[in-house]
Amino acid sequence: MRAVVVQKFGGPEALELREVPDPVPGPGEVVIAVEAAGVNRADVLARAGRYHRAGPPPLRLGLEGAGTVTAVADGVSDVAVGQRVVATGATNAPGFYAERVAVPAAAVVAVPDDVPLTAAAALPTAGLSAWYTLHRLADLRRGETVLIHAGASGVGSLAVQIAADLGATVIATAGSESKREWVGSLGAEHVLDSRELSGEERVERIRELTDGRGVQVALDLVGGDAFSESLRGLARNGRVVAMANVALQPSTIDTRDFYTKNARIHGFQITGLIEDGYDPREDLAELLSRVARGSLTVPIDATFDLGEAPAAHTHLEQRANLGKTVLTVREA
């Protein structure tokens, strides 16, 4: 079968389409014929050797994917051959940039018939990150105001919808006028310019929009200066969740920006949470049911064939995406 392999860390050209052995299900595993795989910034960082959870090359990338079960190990009774499923895992295993992949049956969730597999494949990493941070870590409540950095990103576009559905007022940031308009259409009441406005100007605008109180919750999907902006724009007893550093820059903060507010600061990474024992299946099934009934949309900006993985990574690195980017897999 074909799979995308990283033999040596580097740019998008490091993604090589190669013939590799077909997977065989081990104890408690199933094999999935992959139809689509989500492309995430963690994949981009892993390919470049900048992701702390990725091991050394050779690497098989792909945190999430969806397809049809083609084989099950003896003793697996809750997953059947022919079933449409989605699964998520750790960075270097199982690797959904491939035609087939073996995964633990315990990591598999059935996909409703009316949910496209491309949408299902794009949901786990971004959807679970948005859902878990807003519902569990930040405990966002109806009537509160939330700041979501990078509202046009995969996580951001889903977080905007989930927060608006909770009854929160959403303030988001985005870099271009077209992105700001799009994020507004997802449910953000205010979308601030992340390119032309300075950090201080954005903080001042947040205070104006909240009558000087600040936001109760901030999701930092950017890192660098965005983290300190979140703290400065926070209300008393507010909560900040830091879940990314695509800026690839350290955050310089003043403790006076948060200790005087009795603020809470949370760090979050979905792969680490799963490795620590979090079972995402119930939450993922809930997200899929929302997609099925139309209350949640999985925005897919662009799809690329498996052999076009380098172009997909370039698309993401250029921050050209509105929502998620997906690889579609067609067996040779």
Buried (B, 14 or more C-beta within 10 A) or exposed (E): BBBBBBEEBEEBEBBBBEEBEEBEBEEBBBBBBBBBBBBBBBBBBBBBBEBEBBEEBEBBBBBBBBBBBBBBBEEBEEBEEEBBBBBBBBBBBBBBBBBBBBBBBBBBBBBEEEBBBBBBBBBBBBBBBBBBBBBBBBEBEEEBBBBBBBBBBBBBBBBBBBBBEBEBBBBBBBBBEEBBEBBBEBBBBBBBBBEEBEBEEBBBBBBEBBEEBBBBBBBBBBBBBBBBBBBBBBBEEBBBBBBBBBBEEEBEBEEEBBEEBEBBBBEBBBBEBBEEEBEBBEBBBBBBEBBBEEEBBBBBBBBBEBBBBBBBBBBBBEBEBBBBBBBBBEEE
